[in-house]
Structures are given as structure tokens and as C-alpha cells.
Amino acid sequence: MTPHRCAMPECPDDATGIFCPDHYCALPPKQAQWLVRWQIKMMRCEDADTKQHMREQLHGYTQEAVRTLQNSGAKSSQAAPDSARHQSPTAVAGANLQAQP
């Protein structure tokens, strides 16, 4: 895929899919998976009219995802909080200790 701007308004980051990685990860998993599946399905479609219809639907689904992100507060390229990206060594160690009997 060709890199382009993230679909999230005012996000300066590049995206190879619909959203940049930060905004994609900030979406609810089912919504993110649905967007990817629909995009792949659209790209594989051979009929021009059906493909155009699917492109229009994908645009609507993308706008719905943008609203979901805006309502969740993920407005910048730093969509995922730092705690979700980087756990401290003590948090990771604590998780490992809890997993052991």
C-alpha cells in the first residue's frame, strides 16, 4: 500500500492502512478488524460498480471510526496512552510474579 495521511483529522502521521498505527490501536478491536476486512474485501472485488459501492461504504465506516476515536479522546497522534505502550519494568515483573504459582 502507498503511505498516505491518517484518516483522523489533524493527525500528521502517515498510514499504510486507513489510520496511523496509534489511532488504529486506539480503536475498539472489533471495529478495527471490520475496517481491515472491508478494505481487503473491497480491494479484491472485480466488479467496478460493486467496488465503488463498497468504497462509499468504507468511507462511511471510516467516518464512524473517526467519531469513535474523537469521542474516546484520541485526537492526537499519541492516541494510545504511554502506559499502554510502555510498561515499567516493575509492572512487567509484577505481572510475571502473579502468573507463577
C-alpha positions as CSV (number, residue, x, y, z in Angstrom):
1,M,0.0,0.0,0.0
2,T,1.1,3.6,-0.6
3,P,1.6,5.7,2.5
4,H,-0.8,8.5,3.0
5,R,-2.1,10.6,5.9
6,C,-4.1,9.1,8.7
7,A,-7.9,9.4,8.4
8,M,-8.0,11.1,11.8
9,P,-8.4,14.9,11.2
10,E,-5.4,16.9,12.2
11,C,-3.2,13.8,12.6
12,P,0.1,14.5,10.8
13,D,1.2,10.8,10.8
14,D,1.5,8.6,7.8
15,A,-0.7,5.5,7.5
16,T,-0.4,2.5,5.2
17,G,-3.9,1.5,6.0
18,I,-6.8,3.8,6.9
19,F,-5.3,5.1,10.2
20,C,-1.8,5.6,11.6
21,P,-0.7,2.8,14.0
22,D,-1.6,4.8,17.1
23,H,-5.1,5.5,16.0
24,Y,-5.7,2.0,14.7
25,C,-4.7,0.6,18.1
26,A,-6.9,3.1,19.9
27,L,-10.0,1.7,18.0
28,P,-12.1,-1.0,19.6
29,P,-10.7,-4.3,18.3
30,K,-13.9,-5.4,16.5
31,Q,-14.2,-2.1,14.7
32,A,-10.5,-2.1,13.7
33,Q,-10.8,-5.7,12.4
34,W,-14.0,-4.8,10.5
35,L,-12.4,-1.9,8.7
36,V,-9.4,-4.0,7.6
37,R,-11.7,-6.9,6.4
38,W,-13.9,-4.5,4.5
39,Q,-10.9,-2.8,2.9
40,I,-9.4,-6.1,1.8
41,K,-12.8,-7.3,0.5
42,M,-13.2,-4.0,-1.5
43,M,-9.7,-4.3,-3.0
44,R,-10.4,-7.9,-4.1
45,C,-13.7,-7.0,-5.7
46,E,-13.5,-7.2,-9.5
47,D,-16.8,-5.6,-10.5
48,A,-16.3,-1.8,-10.9
49,D,-19.9,-0.8,-9.7
50,T,-19.7,-3.1,-6.7
51,K,-16.2,-1.8,-5.8
52,Q,-17.4,1.8,-6.0
53,H,-20.4,1.0,-3.7
54,M,-18.0,-0.8,-1.2
55,R,-15.6,2.2,-1.3
56,E,-18.5,4.5,-0.4
57,Q,-19.5,2.2,2.4
58,L,-15.9,2.0,3.6
59,H,-15.8,5.8,3.7
60,G,-18.9,5.8,6.0
61,Y,-17.4,3.1,8.3
62,T,-14.2,5.2,8.4
63,Q,-16.1,8.3,9.4
64,E,-17.9,6.3,12.1
65,A,-14.4,5.1,13.4
66,V,-13.2,8.7,13.4
67,R,-16.2,9.7,15.6
68,T,-15.5,6.8,17.9
69,L,-11.9,8.0,18.3
70,Q,-13.0,11.6,18.8
71,N,-15.5,10.5,21.5
72,S,-12.8,8.5,23.3
73,G,-10.5,11.4,23.3
74,A,-7.9,10.0,20.9
75,K,-7.4,13.3,19.0
76,S,-3.6,13.4,18.5
77,S,-1.1,11.1,17.0
78,Q,-0.4,10.0,20.6
79,A,-3.7,8.1,20.6
80,A,-2.6,5.3,23.0
81,P,-1.6,6.4,26.4
82,D,2.0,5.9,27.3
83,S,1.0,3.3,29.9
84,A,-0.5,1.2,27.2
85,R,2.7,1.4,25.1
86,H,5.4,1.1,27.6
87,Q,5.1,-0.7,30.9
88,S,7.6,-0.1,33.6
89,P,9.9,-3.0,34.5
90,T,8.3,-3.3,37.9
91,A,4.8,-3.6,36.3
92,V,6.0,-6.3,33.9
93,A,7.9,-8.1,36.7
94,G,4.8,-7.9,38.9
95,A,2.7,-9.4,36.2
96,N,5.2,-12.2,35.8
97,L,5.2,-12.9,39.6
98,Q,1.4,-13.1,39.7
99,A,1.4,-15.6,36.8
100,Q,3.7,-18.0,38.7
101,P,2.1,-20.3,41.3
